[in-house]
């Protein structure tokens, strides 16, 4: 009696990879670092957008059958790997701040450029002046560029509108572009980026407006997955950021935080206590902050430490985040570009 073979059916097969990277968690050298999961001469099969089989190409024909109308791709010895995730990017903006690089070379600091009318506010003005069509086109172009480098998911922040109608407009740009683009766009509300000129002497009123109006509006229309804030001298205090992130949580937006980039304020510890998804930058993180990011996952979410060395390099104002110390402590560490118009 012949055996009945059970086939795995796939509508996409990629075979003959020089190396197939599965990024499996098996073979981890520590809690923070895992093996790549390399399969020489590997193949991968998917159905309806989900991976259903991985293994050596030599075993493919014995286990997988291509569905009628499916596609089979010969990788011709190339590396096949999961798409990269860009987990900290400011994608929708207009304007150009290339002149600021010369100012930095001449000795001007990030804060001094901002105080003189440059920096984030310069981009805010240009972005608010741009049409929806222009912002969509610029966003598509930047996503195209990411895709060329293997990035298939981008966390995209607002933050260059600041006032409610403009912040919501940026999130709507992400929604519209994501509907037709290959890259998955995960939107984040970053209204608490800096104070708009209309609120320069009324920071608490601005925070109240973000909490009472912007966050509910973004959540009601499902325009954002995350809520972020910039915890820094010249931006927002630890307590102001806490209020913003707590309000986001109340409306279903998961917290993220820019913290300890240019100076130490204690934002990392606060975000970890809230169970933030990530804490980003960390150039000046404290030992207590490292401990908080390396805490064991015992039912409470422990933030990922997102490091942005490109921003540190471009700003040229200090040392890099302590990546090795974070890894050795057991923190989960991710790298990202911090794509933005002025510092990376």
C-alpha positions as a printed NumPy array, in Angstrom:
array([[  0.   ,   0.   ,   0.   ],
       [  1.461,   3.344,  -1.037],
       [  1.724,   6.134,   1.484],
       [ -0.551,   9.149,   1.066],
       [  1.6  ,  12.242,   0.817],
       [  0.475,  15.4  ,   2.615],
       [  1.524,  18.466,   0.643],
       [  1.951,  21.989,   1.898],
       [  0.342,  24.234,  -0.685],
       [  1.84 ,  27.638,  -1.432],
       [  1.068,  30.478,  -3.804],
       [  4.64 ,  31.865,  -3.601],
       [  7.918,  29.947,  -3.525],
       [ 11.393,  31.473,  -3.392],
       [ 14.081,  28.827,  -3.94 ],
       [ 17.832,  28.44 ,  -4.392],
       [ 18.848,  31.15 ,  -1.962],
       [ 22.57 ,  31.281,  -1.257],
       [ 21.528,  31.826,   2.337],
       [ 18.027,  31.989,   3.782],
       [ 17.827,  33.934,   7.049],
       [ 14.971,  32.907,   9.324],
       [ 16.022,  35.028,  12.339],
       [ 14.94 ,  32.126,  14.528],
       [ 15.245,  32.588,  18.269],
       [ 16.913,  29.197,  18.605],
       [ 20.607,  29.288,  19.363],
       [ 20.429,  32.595,  21.238],
       [ 23.672,  33.538,  22.935],
       [ 21.835,  35.664,  25.5  ],
       [ 18.404,  37.051,  26.19 ],
       [ 19.13 ,  40.006,  23.936],
       [ 20.858,  38.372,  20.956],
       [ 19.666,  35.529,  18.777],
       [ 21.201,  33.593,  15.917],
       [ 20.306,  34.556,  12.361],
       [ 18.996,  31.093,  11.595],
       [ 20.944,  30.611,   8.36 ],
       [ 19.818,  27.865,   5.953],
       [ 22.382,  27.439,   3.156],
       [ 20.707,  26.801,  -0.191],
       [ 17.391,  27.609,   1.439],
       [ 13.853,  28.082,   0.198],
       [ 10.718,  29.675,   1.611],
       [  7.066,  29.11 ,   0.732],
       [  4.102,  31.336,   1.537],
       [  0.367,  31.278,   1.115],
       [ -1.945,  34.277,   1.313],
       [  0.839,  36.432,   2.683],
       [  2.004,  34.047,   5.423],
       [  5.08 ,  31.85 ,   5.503],
       [  4.021,  28.185,   5.541],
       [  7.363,  26.427,   5.035],
       [ 11.116,  27.048,   5.225],
       [ 13.934,  24.638,   4.597],
       [ 16.617,  23.571,   2.142],
       [ 15.738,  23.787,  -1.536],
       [ 16.616,  20.098,  -1.838],
       [ 13.576,  19.234,   0.319],
       [ 11.201,  21.68 ,  -1.329],
       [  9.752,  19.425,  -4.024],
       [  9.151,  16.636,  -1.541],
       [  7.059,  18.783,   0.795],
       [  5.593,  21.811,  -0.999],
       [  3.301,  22.123,  -3.986],
       [  2.751,  25.362,  -5.895],
       [ -0.931,  26.259,  -6.196],
       [ -2.446,  26.915,  -9.6  ],
       [ -1.581,  30.463, -10.62 ],
       [  1.163,  30.698,  -7.981],
       [  4.599,  32.225,  -8.478],
       [  7.99 ,  30.541,  -8.141],
       [ 11.099,  32.722,  -7.91 ],
       [ 14.696,  31.583,  -8.411],
       [ 16.851,  33.585,  -5.959],
       [ 19.952,  32.613,  -7.954],
       [ 22.165,  32.331,  -4.899],
       [ 21.201,  35.637,  -3.323],
       [ 20.496,  36.156,   0.369],
       [ 16.785,  35.901,   1.196],
       [ 15.757,  37.492,   4.475],
       [ 12.754,  38.997,   6.266],
       [ 12.019,  42.609,   5.383],
       [ 13.707,  45.173,   7.601],
       [ 11.654,  47.24 ,  10.036],
       [ 12.393,  50.971,  10.235],
       [ 11.142,  51.665,  13.749],
       [ 11.798,  55.411,  14.085],
       [ 11.27 ,  57.727,  11.129],
       [  9.836,  61.165,  10.433],
       [  8.617,  60.637,   6.873],
       [  6.028,  63.304,   6.024],
       [  7.66 ,  66.719,   5.876],
       [  8.504,  69.464,   3.404],
       [ 11.349,  71.94 ,   3.141],
       [ 15.13 ,  71.712,   3.248],
       [ 17.511,  72.261,   6.175],
       [ 20.81 ,  71.444,   4.525],
       [ 22.132,  74.87 ,   5.573],
       [ 22.042,  73.693,   9.193],
       [ 24.804,  71.185,   8.56 ],
       [ 27.167,  74.05 ,   7.772],
       [ 26.023,  75.854,  10.921],
       [ 26.889,  72.778,  12.985],
       [ 30.312,  72.495,  11.376],
       [ 30.817,  76.134,  12.364],
       [ 30.059,  75.282,  15.981],
       [ 26.329,  76.019,  16.421],
       [ 24.479,  73.557,  18.646],
       [ 21.13 ,  71.917,  17.922],
       [ 19.472,  74.121,  20.551],
       [ 21.104,  77.311,  19.225],
       [ 19.883,  76.606,  15.698],
       [ 16.384,  76.028,  17.013],
       [ 16.417,  79.203,  19.086],
       [ 17.369,  81.163,  15.967],
       [ 14.269,  79.949,  14.117],
       [ 15.761,  76.889,  12.465],
       [ 15.473,  73.284,  13.511],
       [ 12.104,  71.632,  13.918],
       [ 10.147,  74.887,  13.623],
       [ 11.684,  75.567,  10.211],
       [ 10.308,  72.234,   9.009],
       [  6.954,  72.893,  10.66 ],
       [  6.504,  76.101,   8.657],
       [  7.484,  74.422,   5.371],
       [  5.263,  71.416,   6.039],
       [  2.236,  73.503,   6.935],
       [  2.708,  75.507,   3.727],
       [  2.877,  72.386,   1.555],
       [ -0.244,  70.972,  -0.086],
       [ -1.589,  67.51 ,   0.691],
       [ -0.554,  66.418,  -2.799],
       [  3.044,  67.537,  -2.235],
       [  3.241,  65.811,   1.163],
       [  1.868,  62.575,  -0.286],
       [  4.38 ,  62.68 ,  -3.136],
       [  7.305,  63.326,  -0.78 ],
       [  6.167,  60.533,   1.535],
       [  5.881,  58.056,  -1.337],
       [  9.357,  58.982,  -2.563],
       [ 10.892,  58.358,   0.864],
       [  9.084,  55.042,   1.238],
       [ 10.327,  54.031,  -2.217],
       [ 13.85 ,  54.757,  -1.034],
       [ 13.393,  52.626,   2.077],
       [ 12.071,  49.752,  -0.036],
       [ 15.176,  49.815,  -2.229],
       [ 17.191,  48.908,   0.865],
       [ 14.932,  46.063,   1.94 ],
       [ 12.773,  47.97 ,   4.433],
       [  9.195,  46.696,   4.267],
       [  7.73 ,  48.255,   7.424],
       [  8.149,  51.881,   8.555],
       [  6.98 ,  53.475,  11.78 ],
       [  6.162,  56.997,  10.604],
       [  5.756,  59.908,  13.   ],
       [  3.827,  63.145,  12.738],
       [  5.322,  66.092,  14.627],
       [  5.797,  68.704,  11.906],
       [  2.302,  70.137,  12.195],
       [  2.009,  70.73 ,  15.968],
       [ -1.447,  72.306,  15.756],
       [ -4.381,  69.929,  15.648],
       [ -5.493,  70.315,  12.043],
       [ -1.933,  69.96 ,  10.777],
       [ -1.035,  66.98 ,  12.937],
       [ -4.196,  65.179,  11.847],
       [ -3.435,  66.104,   8.24 ],
       [ -0.026,  64.427,   8.433],
       [ -1.579,  61.269,   9.855],
       [ -4.131,  61.333,   7.032],
       [ -1.267,  61.591,   4.526],
       [  0.195,  58.413,   6.006],
       [ -3.184,  56.691,   5.799],
       [ -3.656,  57.681,   2.156],
       [ -0.161,  56.701,   1.047],
       [ -0.215,  53.425,   2.983],
       [ -3.385,  52.367,   1.156],
       [ -1.465,  51.947,  -2.11 ],
       [  2.211,  51.551,  -1.164],
       [  4.084,  48.262,  -0.823],
       [  5.689,  49.346,   2.442],
       [  3.575,  48.871,   5.574],
       [  3.264,  52.252,   7.308],
       [  2.666,  52.252,  11.074],
       [  1.624,  55.79 ,  12.103],
       [  2.595,  57.526,  15.34 ],
       [  1.162,  60.739,  16.775],
       [  4.085,  62.949,  17.856],
       [  2.233,  66.153,  18.639],
       [  4.438,  66.729,  21.703],
       [  7.52 ,  67.321,  19.555],
       [  8.215,  70.974,  20.376],
       [  6.023,  73.906,  21.366],
       [  4.363,  75.709,  18.439],
       [  4.937,  79.461,  18.344],
       [  1.32 ,  80.03 ,  19.377],
       [  2.044,  78.317,  22.73 ],
       [  5.65 ,  79.293,  23.462],
       [  4.754,  80.854,  26.809],
       [  1.933,  78.386,  27.569],
       [  3.436,  74.875,  27.542],
       [  0.906,  73.359,  29.931],
       [ -1.966,  74.694,  27.832],
       [ -0.436,  73.053,  24.78 ],
       [ -0.09 ,  69.735,  26.595],
       [ -3.709,  70.041,  27.681],
       [ -4.753,  70.61 ,  24.064],
       [ -2.787,  67.554,  22.915],
       [ -4.412,  65.447,  25.619],
       [ -7.979,  66.724,  25.268],
       [ -8.197,  67.204,  21.503],
       [ -5.431,  65.724,  19.372],
       [ -5.135,  62.306,  20.972],
       [ -8.906,  61.672,  21.022],
       [ -9.206,  62.811,  17.378],
       [ -6.364,  60.572,  16.182],
       [ -7.754,  57.608,  18.102],
       [-11.357,  58.149,  17.025],
       [-10.441,  58.015,  13.347],
       [ -7.869,  55.206,  13.78 ],
       [ -5.082,  57.39 ,  12.419],
       [ -2.319,  56.311,  14.808],
       [ -1.058,  53.157,  16.475],
       [  1.366,  54.855,  18.863],
       [  1.66 ,  58.072,  20.863],
       [  5.125,  59.618,  21.198],
       [  6.697,  62.659,  22.886],
       [ 10.079,  64.41 ,  22.951],
       [ 11.426,  64.45 ,  26.51 ],
       [ 14.285,  66.934,  26.343],
       [ 15.467,  70.348,  27.477],
       [ 13.796,  72.862,  25.189],
       [ 10.992,  70.43 ,  24.406],
       [  8.945,  68.768,  27.182],
       [  9.544,  67.705,  30.769],
       [  9.26 ,  64.183,  32.117],
       [  5.951,  65.037,  33.779],
       [  4.496,  66.636,  30.642],
       [  5.481,  63.608,  28.601],
       [  3.988,  61.289,  31.187],
       [  0.645,  63.054,  30.896],
       [  0.707,  62.757,  27.11 ],
       [  1.602,  59.065,  27.108],
       [ -0.961,  58.229,  29.779],
       [ -3.645,  60.018,  27.753],
       [ -2.596,  58.037,  24.703],
       [ -2.949,  54.797,  26.633],
       [ -6.432,  55.783,  27.737],
       [ -7.39 ,  56.082,  24.061],
       [ -5.666,  52.879,  22.945],
       [ -2.437,  54.428,  21.601],
       [  0.66 ,  52.582,  22.786],
       [  3.411,  54.789,  24.257],
       [  6.837,  55.494,  22.766],
       [  9.305,  58.157,  23.88 ],
       [ 12.239,  60.208,  22.586],
       [ 14.451,  60.314,  25.685],
       [ 17.954,  61.094,  26.919],
       [ 19.145,  62.272,  23.51 ],
       [ 20.899,  65.558,  24.235],
       [ 20.756,  65.471,  28.018],
       [ 19.583,  63.278,  30.866],
       [ 16.126,  64.035,  32.275],
       [ 14.906,  60.628,  33.436],
       [ 12.477,  59.973,  30.625],
       [ 13.68 ,  56.417,  30.147],
       [ 12.744,  55.393,  33.661],
       [  9.326,  57.019,  33.33 ],
       [  8.594,  55.338,  29.988],
       [  9.688,  51.955,  31.301],
       [  7.379,  52.32 ,  34.293],
       [  4.504,  53.028,  31.885],
       [  5.304,  49.944,  29.819],
       [  6.261,  51.875,  26.693],
       [  6.829,  49.957,  23.465],
       [ 10.2  ,  51.646,  22.994],
       [ 12.462,  54.363,  24.318],
       [ 14.497,  55.977,  21.559],
       [ 17.889,  57.764,  21.299],
       [ 19.385,  57.062,  24.781],
       [ 22.705,  58.818,  24.18 ],
       [ 22.627,  60.026,  27.809],
       [ 20.723,  57.179,  29.437],
       [ 21.51 ,  56.615,  33.114],
       [ 22.506,  53.365,  34.753],
       [ 19.024,  53.266,  36.295],
       [ 17.55 ,  53.648,  32.826],
       [ 19.633,  50.741,  31.544],
       [ 18.435,  48.592,  34.418],
       [ 14.825,  49.528,  33.626],
       [ 15.275,  48.545,  29.967],
       [ 16.889,  45.256,  30.946],
       [ 14.211,  44.236,  33.444],
       [ 12.845,  40.701,  33.044],
       [  9.565,  40.419,  31.181],
       [  7.247,  39.183,  33.916],
       [  3.923,  40.067,  32.37 ],
       [  4.745,  43.762,  32.037],
       [  5.956,  45.176,  28.728],
       [  9.631,  46.175,  28.821],
       [ 10.548,  48.819,  26.216],
       [ 12.896,  48.122,  23.339],
       [ 15.95 ,  50.383,  23.369],
       [ 15.955,  52.031,  19.923],
       [ 19.344,  53.53 ,  19.092],
       [ 19.771,  56.174,  16.402],
       [ 23.504,  56.573,  15.765],
       [ 22.927,  58.49 ,  12.533],
       [ 21.424,  61.376,  14.478],
       [ 24.293,  61.343,  16.949],
       [ 26.806,  61.426,  14.104],
       [ 25.093,  64.273,  12.265],
       [ 24.615,  66.412,  15.371],
       [ 28.207,  65.832,  16.499],
       [ 27.425,  66.869,  20.057],
       [ 28.474,  63.94 ,  22.186],
       [ 28.994,  60.233,  22.597],
       [ 26.833,  57.471,  21.239],
       [ 24.276,  55.497,  23.202],
       [ 25.89 ,  52.683,  25.245],
       [ 24.824,  49.851,  22.943],
       [ 27.225,  47.247,  24.336],
       [ 26.284,  48.075,  27.928],
       [ 22.58 ,  47.741,  27.073],
       [ 23.112,  44.371,  25.393],
       [ 25.241,  43.029,  28.203],
       [ 22.597,  44.103,  30.711],
       [ 20.001,  42.104,  28.772],
       [ 18.055,  44.915,  27.075],
       [ 16.493,  44.355,  23.671],
       [ 18.205,  46.756,  21.274],
       [ 17.054,  47.931,  17.841],
       [ 18.723,  50.264,  15.363],
       [ 16.911,  52.784,  13.223],
       [ 17.699,  55.656,  10.888],
       [ 15.751,  58.516,  12.506],
       [ 15.023,  59.767,   8.998],
       [ 14.254,  63.469,   9.423],
       [ 15.081,  66.739,   7.659],
       [ 17.622,  68.088,  10.102],
       [ 19.651,  65.537,  12.027],
       [ 19.751,  62.226,  10.164]])
